[in-house]
């Protein structure tokens, strides 16, 4: 490994690179070096960055975390959440899953009842077009 390589994307285990917990702010990565070399960096999907909308050296980010979580002092609303809300739907989430009488049997698996274009897989895939 190059002596200047950051822990992120290094392929090393956390105990080796010193990143021992999720939720640590991104301080440096090699991603800006790609931009300096002329690449246009885009992230679509999960990245687990703190803050959640951090560009982290990328030119664009389309956040599709598929989470129901309170972090950074607020409920996180990603690009997928916004698309579902803009289409007039409520995003299926843990509270709804747990209210189902079959929850203990299905362990939160459920049938997607919103139009297919708004399923996270379809939504993220269309962002690549």
N, CA, C and O atoms as a printed pandas DataFrame, in Angstrom:
     atom_number atom_name residue_name chain_id  residue_number  x_coord  y_coord  z_coord
0              1         N          UNK        A               1    0.838   -1.176    0.000
1              2        CA          UNK        A               1    0.000    0.000    0.000
2              3         C          UNK        A               1    0.885    1.242    0.000
3              4         O          UNK        A               1    1.896    1.302    0.699
4              5         N          UNK        A               2    0.495    2.204   -0.775
5              6        CA          UNK        A               2    1.217    3.473   -0.834
6              7         C          UNK        A               2    1.187    4.143    0.533
7              8         O          UNK        A               2    0.135    4.141    1.172
8              9         N          UNK        A               3    2.276    4.710    1.007
9             10        CA          UNK        A               3    2.294    5.302    2.338
10            11         C          UNK        A               3    1.282    6.431    2.517
11            12         O          UNK        A               3    0.876    6.711    3.645
12            13         N          UNK        A               4    0.864    7.087    1.428
13            14        CA          UNK        A               4   -0.090    8.188    1.543
14            15         C          UNK        A               4   -1.525    7.726    1.340
15            16         O          UNK        A               4   -2.439    8.546    1.423
16            17         N          UNK        A               5   -1.756    6.459    1.080
17            18        CA          UNK        A               5   -3.111    5.975    0.818
18            19         C          UNK        A               5   -3.974    6.118    2.061
19            20         O          UNK        A               5   -3.553    5.752    3.158
20            21         N          UNK        A               6   -5.167    6.643    1.897
21            22        CA          UNK        A               6   -6.064    6.781    3.047
22            23         C          UNK        A               6   -6.685    5.445    3.399
23            24         O          UNK        A               6   -6.628    4.507    2.604
24            25         N          UNK        A               7   -7.281    5.342    4.585
25            26        CA          UNK        A               7   -7.898    4.083    4.986
26            27         C          UNK        A               7   -9.085    3.692    4.115
27            28         O          UNK        A               7   -9.332    2.503    3.915
28            29         N          UNK        A               8   -9.813    4.654    3.600
29            30        CA          UNK        A               8  -10.990    4.348    2.809
30            31         C          UNK        A               8  -10.584    3.709    1.489
31            32         O          UNK        A               8   -9.660    4.190    0.833
32            33         N          UNK        A               9  -11.243    2.656    1.095
33            34        CA          UNK        A               9  -10.985    1.934   -0.148
34            35         C          UNK        A               9   -9.623    1.259   -0.173
35            36         O          UNK        A               9   -9.105    0.959   -1.249
36            37         N          UNK        A              10   -9.045    1.019    0.970
37            38        CA          UNK        A              10   -7.706    0.445    0.986
38            39         C          UNK        A              10   -7.727   -1.072    0.872
39            40         O          UNK        A              10   -6.741   -1.678    0.453
40            41         N          UNK        A              11   -8.853   -1.691    1.245
41            42        CA          UNK        A              11   -8.919   -3.137    1.252
42            43         C          UNK        A              11   -8.408   -3.747    2.543
43            44         O          UNK        A              11   -8.458   -4.964    2.718
44            45         N          UNK        A              12   -7.922   -2.921    3.439
45            46        CA          UNK        A              12   -7.427   -3.412    4.709
46            47         C          UNK        A              12   -8.548   -3.527    5.737
47            48         O          UNK        A              12   -9.546   -2.811    5.652
48            49         N          UNK        A              13   -8.388   -4.411    6.690
49            50        CA          UNK        A              13   -9.344   -4.545    7.775
50            51         C          UNK        A              13   -9.317   -3.289    8.653
51            52         O          UNK        A              13   -8.295   -2.607    8.731
52            53         N          UNK        A              14  -10.442   -2.985    9.315
53            54        CA          UNK        A              14  -10.498   -1.791   10.167
54            55         C          UNK        A              14   -9.420   -1.753   11.239
55            56         O          UNK        A              14   -8.882   -0.684   11.529
56            57         N          UNK        A              15   -9.094   -2.886   11.830
57            58        CA          UNK        A              15   -8.068   -2.863   12.883
58            59         C          UNK        A              15   -6.700   -2.496   12.317
59            60         O          UNK        A              15   -5.809   -2.093   13.066
60            61         N          UNK        A              16   -6.524   -2.633   11.008
61            62        CA          UNK        A              16   -5.256   -2.279   10.374
62            63         C          UNK        A              16   -5.198   -0.804   10.005
63            64         O          UNK        A              16   -4.166   -0.155   10.177
64            65         N          UNK        A              17   -6.327   -0.269    9.487
65            66        CA          UNK        A              17   -6.287    1.106    8.997
66            67         C          UNK        A              17   -6.761    2.132   10.023
67            68         O          UNK        A              17   -6.688    3.334    9.768
68            69         N          UNK        A              18   -7.248    1.676   11.186
69            70        CA          UNK        A              18   -7.615    2.602   12.243
70            71         C          UNK        A              18   -9.032    3.145   12.167
71            72         O          UNK        A              18   -9.435    3.917   13.038
72            73         N          UNK        A              19   -9.796    2.766   11.155
73            74        CA          UNK        A              19  -11.201    3.182   11.077
74            75         C          UNK        A              19  -12.005    2.101   11.776
75            76         O          UNK        A              19  -12.257    1.037   11.211
76            77         N          UNK        A              20  -12.404    2.379   13.009
77            78        CA          UNK        A              20  -12.968    1.340   13.859
78            79         C          UNK        A              20  -14.471    1.466   14.095
79            80         O          UNK        A              20  -15.044    0.652   14.820
80            81         N          UNK        A              21  -15.128    2.473   13.496
81            82        CA          UNK        A              21  -16.560    2.638   13.737
82            83         C          UNK        A              21  -17.229    3.306   12.544
83            84         O          UNK        A              21  -16.622    4.126   11.855
84            85         N          UNK        A              22  -18.476    2.948   12.312
85            86        CA          UNK        A              22  -19.271    3.662   11.324
86            87         C          UNK        A              22  -19.601    5.039   11.875
87            88         O          UNK        A              22  -19.585    5.255   13.087
88            89         N          UNK        A              23  -19.895    5.954   10.991
89            90        CA          UNK        A              23  -20.321    7.277   11.426
90            91         C          UNK        A              23  -19.199    8.275   11.596
91            92         O          UNK        A              23  -19.443    9.404   12.021
92            93         N          UNK        A              24  -17.980    7.894   11.277
93            94        CA          UNK        A              24  -16.875    8.845   11.367
94            95         C          UNK        A              24  -16.914    9.753   10.136
95            96         O          UNK        A              24  -17.130    9.275    9.022
96            97         N          UNK        A              25  -16.707   11.054   10.327
97            98        CA          UNK        A              25  -16.698   11.950    9.162
98            99         C          UNK        A              25  -15.601   11.561    8.175
99           100         O          UNK        A              25  -14.510   11.148    8.567
100          101         N          UNK        A              26  -15.911   11.702    6.894
101          102        CA          UNK        A              26  -14.915   11.433    5.868
102          103         C          UNK        A              26  -13.962   12.612    5.843
103          104         O          UNK        A              26  -14.388   13.749    5.641
104          105         N          UNK        A              27  -12.702   12.360    6.042
105          106        CA          UNK        A              27  -11.748   13.464    6.076
106          107         C          UNK        A              27  -10.889   13.509    4.819
107          108         O          UNK        A              27  -10.609   14.591    4.304
108          109         N          UNK        A              28  -10.474   12.369    4.328
109          110        CA          UNK        A              28   -9.676   12.373    3.096
110          111         C          UNK        A              28   -9.836   11.015    2.415
111          112         O          UNK        A              28   -9.911    9.977    3.073
112          113         N          UNK        A              29   -9.886   11.047    1.124
113          114        CA          UNK        A              29   -9.947    9.824    0.329
114          115         C          UNK        A              29   -9.136   10.052   -0.930
115          116         O          UNK        A              29   -8.656   11.159   -1.171
116          117         N          UNK        A              30   -8.984    9.034   -1.716
117          118        CA          UNK        A              30   -8.283    9.206   -2.982
118          119         C          UNK        A              30   -9.247    9.606   -4.092
119          120         O          UNK        A              30   -8.813    9.810   -5.226
120          121         N          UNK        A              31  -10.537    9.723   -3.804
121          122        CA          UNK        A              31  -11.526   10.087   -4.817
122          123         C          UNK        A              31  -11.216   11.444   -5.457
123          124         O          UNK        A              31  -11.334   11.554   -6.677
124          125         N          UNK        A              32  -10.823   12.492   -4.705
125          126        CA          UNK        A              32  -10.483   13.759   -5.364
126          127         C          UNK        A              32   -9.335   13.631   -6.374
127          128         O          UNK        A              32   -9.261   14.405   -7.328
128          129         N          UNK        A              33   -8.458   12.672   -6.169
129          130        CA          UNK        A              33   -7.379   12.459   -7.137
130          131         C          UNK        A              33   -7.929   12.032   -8.488
131          132         O          UNK        A              33   -7.366   12.368   -9.530
132          133         N          UNK        A              34   -9.039   11.284   -8.468
133          134        CA          UNK        A              34   -9.678   10.906   -9.729
134          135         C          UNK        A              34  -10.200   12.143  -10.441
135          136         O          UNK        A              34  -10.036   12.273  -11.654
136          137         N          UNK        A              35  -10.831   13.061   -9.698
137          138        CA          UNK        A              35  -11.337   14.306  -10.289
138          139         C          UNK        A              35  -10.173   15.131  -10.845
139          140         O          UNK        A              35  -10.270   15.701  -11.932
140          141         N          UNK        A              36   -9.080   15.188  -10.095
141          142        CA          UNK        A              36   -7.902   15.933  -10.564
142          143         C          UNK        A              36   -7.355   15.350  -11.857
143          144         O          UNK        A              36   -6.759   16.065  -12.663
144          145         N          UNK        A              37   -7.558   14.050  -12.057
145          146        CA          UNK        A              37   -7.081   13.377  -13.267
146          147         C          UNK        A              37   -8.091   13.473  -14.410
147          148         O          UNK        A              37   -7.862   12.924  -15.488
148          149         N          UNK        A              38   -9.224   14.178  -14.178
149          150        CA          UNK        A              38  -10.189   14.396  -15.250
150          151         C          UNK        A              38  -11.425   13.515  -15.209
151          152         O          UNK        A              38  -12.275   13.614  -16.094
152          153         N          UNK        A              39  -11.547   12.655  -14.207
153          154        CA          UNK        A              39  -12.727   11.794  -14.103
154          155         C          UNK        A              39  -13.889   12.569  -13.477
155          156         O          UNK        A              39  -13.688   13.433  -12.623
156          157         N          UNK        A              40  -15.094   12.244  -13.913
157          158        CA          UNK        A              40  -16.311   12.811  -13.333
158          159         C          UNK        A              40  -16.905   11.730  -12.441
159          160         O          UNK        A              40  -17.476   10.759  -12.939
160          161         N          UNK        A              41  -16.778   11.889  -11.132
161          162        CA          UNK        A              41  -17.200   10.871  -10.188
162          163         C          UNK        A              41  -18.643   11.040   -9.752
163          164         O          UNK        A              41  -19.062   12.131   -9.365
164          165         N          UNK        A              42  -19.405    9.945   -9.818
165          166        CA          UNK        A              42  -20.803    9.943   -9.409
166          167         C          UNK        A              42  -21.044    8.728   -8.530
167          168         O          UNK        A              42  -20.593    7.630   -8.855
168          169         N          UNK        A              43  -21.750    8.912   -7.418
169          170        CA          UNK        A              43  -22.166    7.807   -6.569
170          171         C          UNK        A              43  -23.677    7.709   -6.640
171          172         O          UNK        A              43  -24.382    8.704   -6.468
172          173         N          UNK        A              44  -24.168    6.515   -6.892
173          174        CA          UNK        A              44  -25.601    6.241   -6.872
174          175         C          UNK        A              44  -25.804    5.102   -5.895
175          176         O          UNK        A              44  -25.244    4.020   -6.072
176          177         N          UNK        A              45  -26.602    5.337   -4.863
177          178        CA          UNK        A              45  -26.893    4.287   -3.903
178          179         C          UNK        A              45  -26.316    4.593   -2.541
179          180         O          UNK        A              45  -26.261    5.747   -2.116
180          181         N          UNK        A              46  -25.888    3.551   -1.867
181          182        CA          UNK        A              46  -25.395    3.680   -0.498
182          183         C          UNK        A              46  -23.928    4.068   -0.488
183          184         O          UNK        A              46  -23.144    3.641   -1.335
184          185         N          UNK        A              47  -23.583    4.876    0.478
185          186        CA          UNK        A              47  -22.184    5.218    0.663
186          187         C          UNK        A              47  -21.848    5.343    2.148
187          188         O          UNK        A              47  -20.672    5.318    2.512
188          189         N          UNK        A              48  -22.839    5.474    2.997
189          190        CA          UNK        A              48  -22.633    5.561    4.441
190          191         C          UNK        A              48  -21.677    6.684    4.820
191          192         O          UNK        A              48  -20.840    6.523    5.708
192          193         N          UNK        A              49  -21.806    7.817    4.147
193          194        CA          UNK        A              49  -20.966    8.970    4.437
194          195         C          UNK        A              49  -21.562    9.767    5.595
195          196         O          UNK        A              49  -22.772    9.741    5.821
196          197         N          UNK        A              50  -20.717   10.461    6.311
197          198        CA          UNK        A              50  -21.134   11.386    7.348
198          199         C          UNK        A              50  -20.493   12.721    7.017
199          200         O          UNK        A              50  -19.265   12.791    6.964
200          201         N          UNK        A              51  -21.255   13.788    6.791
201          202        CA          UNK        A              51  -22.711   13.795    6.779
202          203         C          UNK        A              51  -23.256   12.965    5.617
203          204         O          UNK        A              51  -22.545   12.682    4.652
204          205         N          UNK        A              52  -24.522   12.583    5.724
205          206        CA          UNK        A              52  -25.109   11.642    4.779
206          207         C          UNK        A              52  -25.109   12.144    3.342
207          208         O          UNK        A              52  -25.153   11.340    2.411
208          209         N          UNK        A              53  -25.060   13.451    3.143
209          210        CA          UNK        A              53  -25.057   13.996    1.787
210          211         C          UNK        A              53  -23.678   14.512    1.361
211          212         O          UNK        A              53  -23.567   15.294    0.416
212          213         N          UNK        A              54  -22.639   14.071    2.060
213          214        CA          UNK        A              54  -21.277   14.503    1.731
214          215         C          UNK        A              54  -20.913   14.090    0.314
215          216         O          UNK        A              54  -21.197   12.967   -0.102
216          217         N          UNK        A              55  -20.294   14.986   -0.416
217          218        CA          UNK        A              55  -19.839   14.654   -1.770
218          219         C          UNK        A              55  -18.602   13.758   -1.731
219          220         O          UNK        A              55  -18.397   12.955   -2.641
220          221         N          UNK        A              56  -17.792   13.880   -0.710
221          222        CA          UNK        A              56  -16.613   13.032   -0.510
222          223         C          UNK        A              56  -15.723   12.969   -1.747
223          224         O          UNK        A              56  -15.183   11.915   -2.085
224          225         N          UNK        A              57  -15.578   14.106   -2.412
225          226        CA          UNK        A              57  -14.712   14.168   -3.584
226          227         C          UNK        A              57  -15.392   13.846   -4.895
227          228         O          UNK        A              57  -14.779   13.972   -5.955
228          229         N          UNK        A              58  -16.640   13.433   -4.848
229          230        CA          UNK        A              58  -17.393   13.111   -6.066
230          231         C          UNK        A              58  -18.057   14.367   -6.609
231          232         O          UNK        A              58  -18.287   15.320   -5.864
232          233         N          UNK        A              59  -18.364   14.376   -7.892
233          234        CA          UNK        A              59  -19.061   15.509   -8.488
234          235         C          UNK        A              59  -20.558   15.477   -8.184
235          236         O          UNK        A              59  -21.183   16.520   -7.991
236          237         N          UNK        A              60  -21.126   14.270   -8.142
237          238        CA          UNK        A              60  -22.564   14.123   -7.907
238          239         C          UNK        A              60  -22.818   12.922   -7.016
239          240         O          UNK        A              60  -22.072   11.944   -7.034
240          241         N          UNK        A              61  -23.887   13.015   -6.237
241          242        CA          UNK        A              61  -24.343   11.875   -5.436
242          243         C          UNK        A              61  -25.848   11.792   -5.518
243          244         O          UNK        A              61  -26.541   12.802   -5.396
244          245         N          UNK        A              62  -26.350   10.608   -5.723
245          246        CA          UNK        A              62  -27.775   10.323   -5.678
246          247         C          UNK        A              62  -27.935    9.283   -4.577
247          248         O          UNK        A              62  -27.613    8.110   -4.761
248          249         N          UNK        A              63  -28.434    9.728   -3.439
249          250        CA          UNK        A              63  -28.434    8.904   -2.238
250          251         C          UNK        A              63  -29.675    8.023   -2.198
251          252         O          UNK        A              63  -30.804    8.515   -2.192
252          253         N          UNK        A              64  -29.450    6.724   -2.172
253          254        CA          UNK        A              64  -30.515    5.732   -2.048
254          255         C          UNK        A              64  -30.071    4.774   -0.937
255          256         O          UNK        A              64  -29.613    3.662   -1.203
256          257         N          UNK        A              65  -30.215    5.222    0.289
257          258        CA          UNK        A              65  -29.752    4.438    1.437
258          259         C          UNK        A              65  -30.748    3.363    1.850
259          260         O          UNK        A              65  -30.363    2.345    2.425
260          261         N          UNK        A              66  -32.035    3.587    1.557
261          262        CA          UNK        A              66  -33.081    2.635    1.941
262          263         C          UNK        A              66  -33.045    2.388    3.446
263          264         O          UNK        A              66  -33.011    1.245    3.902
264          265         N          UNK        A              67  -33.053    3.456    4.191
265          266        CA          UNK        A              67  -32.982    3.367    5.647
266          267         C          UNK        A              67  -34.136    4.138    6.263
267          268         O          UNK        A              67  -34.622    5.118    5.697
268          269         N          UNK        A              68  -34.561    3.687    7.415
269          270        CA          UNK        A              68  -35.438    4.459    8.287
270          271         C          UNK        A              68  -34.599    4.715    9.520
271          272         O          UNK        A              68  -34.594    3.910   10.452
272          273         N          UNK        A              69  -33.898    5.819    9.530
273          274        CA          UNK        A              69  -33.027    6.010   10.678
274          275         C          UNK        A              69  -32.891    7.480   11.047
275          276         O          UNK        A              69  -32.987    8.383   10.216
276          277         N          UNK        A              70  -32.669    7.658   12.306
277          278        CA          UNK        A              70  -32.419    8.965   12.872
278          279         C          UNK        A              70  -30.921    9.069   13.062
279          280         O          UNK        A              70  -30.328    8.288   13.806
280          281         N          UNK        A              71  -30.312   10.020   12.400
281          282        CA          UNK        A              71  -28.868   10.215   12.514
282          283         C          UNK        A              71  -28.567   11.684   12.263
283          284         O          UNK        A              71  -29.379   12.401   11.678
284          285         N          UNK        A              72  -27.425   12.119   12.696
285          286        CA          UNK        A              72  -27.010   13.499   12.490
286          287         C          UNK        A              72  -28.049   14.476   13.046
287          288         O          UNK        A              72  -28.179   15.596   12.551
288          289         N          UNK        A              73  -28.788   14.051   14.074
289          290        CA          UNK        A              73  -29.773   14.917   14.701
290          291         C          UNK        A              73  -31.073   15.076   13.940
291          292         O          UNK        A              73  -31.838   16.000   14.217
292          293         N          UNK        A              74  -31.344   14.186   12.978
293          294        CA          UNK        A              74  -32.569   14.297   12.179
294          295         C          UNK        A              74  -32.899   12.958   11.547
295          296         O          UNK        A              74  -32.057   12.063   11.473
296          297         N          UNK        A              75  -34.147   12.834   11.089
297          298        CA          UNK        A              75  -34.509   11.671   10.282
298          299         C          UNK        A              75  -33.940   11.895    8.896
299          300         O          UNK        A              75  -34.147   12.953    8.302
300          301         N          UNK        A              76  -33.235   10.922    8.380
301          302        CA          UNK        A              76  -32.613   11.064    7.066
302          303         C          UNK        A              76  -33.646   10.878    5.960
303          304         O          UNK        A              76  -34.432    9.931    5.983
304          305         N          UNK        A              77  -33.635   11.774    5.012
305          306        CA          UNK        A              77  -34.495   11.694    3.838
306          307         C          UNK        A              77  -33.569   11.717    2.630
307          308         O          UNK        A              77  -32.907   12.721    2.370
308          309         N          UNK        A              78  -33.523   10.607    1.889
309          310        CA          UNK        A              78  -32.623   10.543    0.742
310          311         C          UNK        A              78  -33.387   10.814   -0.554
311          312         O          UNK        A              78  -34.587   11.091   -0.527
312          313         N          UNK        A              79  -32.691   10.735   -1.682
313          314        CA          UNK        A              79  -33.310   11.029   -2.976
314          315         C          UNK        A              79  -34.445   10.064   -3.298
315          316         O          UNK        A              79  -35.426   10.459   -3.927
316          317         N          UNK        A              80  -34.331    8.825   -2.884
317          318        CA          UNK        A              80  -35.387    7.837   -3.117
318          319         C          UNK        A              80  -36.622    8.179   -2.297
319          320         O          UNK        A              80  -37.742    8.130   -2.806
320          321         N          UNK        A              81  -36.417    8.531   -1.005
321          322        CA          UNK        A              81  -37.540    8.954   -0.162
322          323         C          UNK        A              81  -38.293   10.108   -0.817
323          324         O          UNK        A              81  -39.523   10.108   -0.867
324          325         N          UNK        A              82  -37.548   11.089   -1.317
325          326        CA          UNK        A              82  -38.161   12.269   -1.931
326          327         C          UNK        A              82  -38.963   11.888   -3.170
327          328         O          UNK        A              82  -40.043   12.435   -3.392
328          329         N          UNK        A              83  -38.457   10.962   -3.978
329          330        CA          UNK        A              83  -39.183   10.534   -5.186
330          331         C          UNK        A              83  -40.499    9.863   -4.808
331          332         O          UNK        A              83  -41.521   10.098   -5.454
332          333         N          UNK        A              84  -40.485    9.041   -3.780
333          334        CA          UNK        A              84  -41.711    8.364   -3.337
334          335         C          UNK        A              84  -42.714    9.387   -2.819
335          336         O          UNK        A              84  -43.898    9.320   -3.150
336          337         N          UNK        A              85  -42.247   10.332   -2.011
337          338        CA          UNK        A              85  -43.136   11.369   -1.484
338          339         C          UNK        A              85  -43.694   12.241   -2.604
339          340         O          UNK        A              85  -44.878   12.576   -2.595
340          341         N          UNK        A              86  -42.852   12.610   -3.570
341          342        CA          UNK        A              86  -43.300   13.443   -4.693
342          343         C          UNK        A              86  -44.330   12.732   -5.564
343          344         O          UNK        A              86  -45.133   13.386   -6.230
344          345         N          UNK        A              87  -44.316   11.402   -5.564
345          346        CA          UNK        A              87  -45.299   10.626   -6.325
346          347         C          UNK        A              87  -46.580   10.413   -5.525
347          348         O          UNK        A              87  -47.512    9.766   -6.003
348          349         N          UNK        A              88  -46.631   10.959   -4.298
349          350        CA          UNK        A              88  -47.835   10.879   -3.487
350          351         C          UNK        A              88  -47.975    9.627   -2.650
351          352         O          UNK        A              88  -49.081    9.264   -2.250
352          353         N          UNK        A              89  -46.850    8.956   -2.380
353          354        CA          UNK        A              89  -46.881    7.722   -1.588
354          355         C          UNK        A              89  -46.151    7.909   -0.272
355          356         O          UNK        A              89  -45.377    8.850   -0.096
356          357         N          UNK        A              90  -46.412    7.003    0.640
357          358        CA          UNK        A              90  -45.634    6.922    1.864
358          359         C          UNK        A              90  -44.686    5.741    1.710
359          360         O          UNK        A              90  -45.108    4.651    1.324
360          361         N          UNK        A              91  -43.427    5.949    2.007
361          362        CA          UNK        A              91  -42.444    4.879    1.850
362          363         C          UNK        A              91  -42.697    3.781    2.881
363          364         O          UNK        A              91  -42.853    4.071    4.067
364          365         N          UNK        A              92  -42.740    2.542    2.444
365          366        CA          UNK        A              92  -42.842    1.452    3.415
366          367         C          UNK        A              92  -41.647    1.493    4.366
367          368         O          UNK        A              92  -40.525    1.774    3.946
368          369         N          UNK        A              93  -41.889    1.216    5.638
369          370        CA          UNK        A              93  -40.812    1.290    6.608
370          371         C          UNK        A              93  -41.043    0.368    7.777
371          372         O          UNK        A              93  -42.024   -0.374    7.827
372          373         N          UNK        A              94  -40.120    0.427    8.717
373          374        CA          UNK        A              94  -40.144   -0.484    9.864
374          375         C          UNK        A              94  -41.444   -0.441   10.658
375          376         O          UNK        A              94  -41.952   -1.483   11.072
376          377         N          UNK        A              95  -41.982    0.748   10.871
377          378        CA          UNK        A              95  -43.215    0.824   11.659
378          379         C          UNK        A              95  -44.340    0.055   10.974
379          380         O          UNK        A              95  -45.102   -0.656   11.629
380          381         N          UNK        A              96  -44.439    0.199    9.670
381          382        CA          UNK        A              96  -45.452   -0.544    8.927
382          383         C          UNK        A              96  -45.192   -2.036    8.922
383          384         O          UNK        A              96  -46.116   -2.834    9.082
384          385         N          UNK        A              97  -43.928   -2.419    8.738
385          386        CA          UNK        A              97  -43.591   -3.843    8.735
386          387         C          UNK        A              97  -43.990   -4.481   10.061
387          388         O          UNK        A              97  -44.605   -5.547   10.096
388          389         N          UNK        A              98  -43.629   -3.813   11.141
389          390        CA          UNK        A              98  -43.862   -4.374   12.473
390          391         C          UNK        A              98  -45.342   -4.434   12.831
391          392         O          UNK        A              98  -45.747   -5.236   13.674
392          393         N          UNK        A              99  -46.149   -3.592   12.195
393          394        CA          UNK        A              99  -47.587   -3.596   12.477
394          395         C          UNK        A              99  -48.292   -4.774   11.803
395          396         O          UNK        A              99  -49.399   -5.141   12.199
396          397         N          UNK        A             100  -47.663   -5.366   10.793
397          398        CA          UNK        A             100  -48.271   -6.492   10.100
398          399         C          UNK        A             100  -48.368   -7.710   10.991
399          400         O          UNK        A             100  -47.439   -8.020   11.737
400          401         N          UNK        A             101  -49.497   -8.403   10.913
401          402        CA          UNK        A             101  -49.679   -9.560   11.798
402          403         C          UNK        A             101  -48.740  -10.713   11.452
403          404         O          UNK        A             101  -48.553  -11.621   12.263
404          405         N          UNK        A             102  -48.147  -10.688   10.253
405          406        CA          UNK        A             102  -47.224  -11.759    9.873
406          407         C          UNK        A             102  -45.754  -11.371   10.074
407          408         O          UNK        A             102  -44.857  -12.086    9.626
408          409         N          UNK        A             103  -45.511  -10.249   10.741
409          410        CA          UNK        A             103  -44.138   -9.748   10.878
410          411         C          UNK        A             103  -43.184  -10.784   11.471
411          412         O          UNK        A             103  -42.082  -10.969   10.956
412          413         N          UNK        A             104  -43.583  -11.450   12.526
413          414        CA          UNK        A             104  -42.688  -12.415   13.159
414          415         C          UNK        A             104  -42.379  -13.576   12.226
415          416         O          UNK        A             104  -41.312  -14.182   12.324
416          417         N          UNK        A             105  -43.281  -13.883   11.342
417          418        CA          UNK        A             105  -43.078  -14.975   10.393
418          419         C          UNK        A             105  -42.245  -14.518    9.184
419          420         O          UNK        A             105  -41.366  -15.245    8.722
420          421         N          UNK        A             106  -42.526  -13.318    8.680
421          422        CA          UNK        A             106  -41.853  -12.840    7.464
422          423         C          UNK        A             106  -40.584  -12.062    7.744
423          424         O          UNK        A             106  -39.802  -11.787    6.834
424          425         N          UNK        A             107  -40.377  -11.704    9.015
425          426        CA          UNK        A             107  -39.186  -10.952    9.427
426          427         C          UNK        A             107  -39.013   -9.660    8.642
427          428         O          UNK        A             107  -37.894   -9.271    8.309
428          429         N          UNK        A             108  -40.121   -9.003    8.350
429          430        CA          UNK        A             108  -40.066   -7.710    7.682
430          431         C          UNK        A             108  -40.125   -7.770    6.169
431          432         O          UNK        A             108  -40.182   -6.721    5.526
432          433         N          UNK        A             109  -40.113   -8.953    5.575
433          434        CA          UNK        A             109  -40.273   -9.047    4.121
434          435         C          UNK        A             109  -41.711   -8.677    3.783
435          436         O          UNK        A             109  -42.635   -9.046    4.510
436          437         N          UNK        A             110  -41.902   -7.969    2.713
437          438        CA          UNK        A             110  -43.236   -7.545    2.348
438          439         C          UNK        A             110  -43.344   -7.413    0.837
439          440         O          UNK        A             110  -42.334   -7.332    0.139
440          441         N          UNK        A             111  -44.560   -7.392    0.342
441          442        CA          UNK        A             111  -44.808   -7.220   -1.084
442          443         C          UNK        A             111  -44.790   -5.734   -1.408
443          444         O          UNK        A             111  -45.416   -4.936   -0.711
444          445         N          UNK        A             112  -44.077   -5.364   -2.460
445          446        CA          UNK        A             112  -43.981   -3.961   -2.876
446          447         C          UNK        A             112  -45.292   -3.584   -3.558
447          448         O          UNK        A             112  -45.653   -4.159   -4.584
448          449         N          UNK        A             113  -46.001   -2.616   -2.984
449          450        CA          UNK        A             113  -47.315   -2.258   -3.496
450          451         C          UNK        A             113  -47.333   -0.929   -4.238
451          452         O          UNK        A             113  -48.369   -0.534   -4.773
452          453         N          UNK        A             114  -46.219   -0.247   -4.275
453          454        CA          UNK        A             114  -46.100    1.007   -5.019
454          455         C          UNK        A             114  -45.629    0.655   -6.429
455          456         O          UNK        A             114  -45.080   -0.425   -6.646
456          457         N          UNK        A             115  -45.839    1.554   -7.382
457          458        CA          UNK        A             115  -45.440    1.223   -8.758
458          459         C          UNK        A             115  -43.964    0.828   -8.846
459          460         O          UNK        A             115  -43.115    1.344   -8.118
460          461         N          UNK        A             116  -43.692   -0.097   -9.756
461          462        CA          UNK        A             116  -42.353   -0.687   -9.890
462          463         C          UNK        A             116  -41.265    0.356  -10.091
463          464         O          UNK        A             116  -40.152    0.177   -9.596
464          465         N          UNK        A             117  -41.552    1.435  -10.800
465          466        CA          UNK        A             117  -40.520    2.446  -11.089
466          467         C          UNK        A             117  -39.971    3.083   -9.815
467          468         O          UNK        A             117  -38.888    3.667   -9.829
468          469         N          UNK        A             118  -40.720    2.972   -8.706
469          470        CA          UNK        A             118  -40.279    3.565   -7.446
470          471         C          UNK        A             118  -39.630    2.563   -6.499
471          472         O          UNK        A             118  -39.225    2.936   -5.398
472          473         N          UNK        A             119  -39.523    1.307   -6.902
473          474        CA          UNK        A             119  -38.785    0.340   -6.090
474          475         C          UNK        A             119  -37.317    0.779   -6.079
475          476         O          UNK        A             119  -36.821    1.294   -7.081
476          477         N          UNK        A             120  -36.626    0.583   -4.968
477          478        CA          UNK        A             120  -35.247    1.087   -4.859
478          479         C          UNK        A             120  -34.348    0.571   -5.977
479          480         O          UNK        A             120  -33.513    1.322   -6.480
480          481         N          UNK        A             121  -34.497   -0.686   -6.377
481          482        CA          UNK        A             121  -33.658   -1.227   -7.448
482          483         C          UNK        A             121  -33.928   -0.524   -8.771
483          484         O          UNK        A             121  -32.996   -0.160   -9.489
484          485         N          UNK        A             122  -35.211   -0.334   -9.091
485          486        CA          UNK        A             122  -35.564    0.356  -10.334
486          487         C          UNK        A             122  -35.143    1.815  -10.292
487          488         O          UNK        A             122  -34.598    2.345  -11.260
488          489         N          UNK        A             123  -35.401    2.454   -9.167
489          490        CA          UNK        A             123  -35.066    3.863   -9.016
490          491         C          UNK        A             123  -33.561    4.093   -9.189
491          492         O          UNK        A             123  -33.147    4.965   -9.953
492          493         N          UNK        A             124  -32.758    3.320   -8.489
493          494        CA          UNK        A             124  -31.298    3.476   -8.592
494          495         C          UNK        A             124  -30.825    3.143   -9.995
495          496         O          UNK        A             124  -29.958    3.828  -10.537
496          497         N          UNK        A             125  -31.383    2.103  -10.587
497          498        CA          UNK        A             125  -30.981    1.733  -11.945
498          499         C          UNK        A             125  -31.271    2.822  -12.958
499          500         O          UNK        A             125  -30.461    3.068  -13.851
500          501         N          UNK        A             126  -32.422    3.481  -12.831
501          502        CA          UNK        A             126  -32.761    4.550  -13.761
502          503         C          UNK        A             126  -31.849    5.759  -13.606
503          504         O          UNK        A             126  -31.656    6.511  -14.562
504          505         N          UNK        A             127  -31.294    5.955  -12.432
505          506        CA          UNK        A             127  -30.378    7.089  -12.223
506          507         C          UNK        A             127  -29.097    6.929  -13.041
507          508         O          UNK        A             127  -28.399    7.912  -13.289
508          509         N          UNK        A             128  -28.788    5.739  -13.452
509          510        CA          UNK        A             128  -27.563    5.509  -14.222
510          511         C          UNK        A             128  -27.726    5.832  -15.703
511          512         O          UNK        A             128  -26.741    5.909  -16.437
512          513         N          UNK        A             129  -28.955    6.018  -16.135
513          514        CA          UNK        A             129  -29.216    6.277  -17.562
514          515         C          UNK        A             129  -28.729    7.630  -17.992
515          516         O          UNK        A             129  -28.874    7.996  -19.158
